[in-house]
Amino acid sequence: MINLKEIRKSCGYTQKELAKKVGLTQQQYSRYETNTNKITLEMFLKIIKICHLKIKIEKI
C-alpha cells in the first residue's frame, strides 16, 4: 500500500507546498492522504515526478 504522507514527508514538503506544486488546494491534497478521495494515476505520477522518485512495478 502506498502512503502519500510518507512520500510527501520524505520529499520535505508540507501538504500546502506539495498541493500547490500539483495544482491542488491543501484541502484537496489532504483528502488523498486520508483516503477520503481516491488519487488518480495521473496525480500520483505528478507527485512522484515532483519528489524525484522512481517506482518499480513487479509482477504478482
ABEGO torsion letter per residue (X at the ends): XBBAAAAAAAAGBBAAAAAAAAGBBAAAAAAAAAGABBBBAAAAAAAAAAAGBBBBBBBX
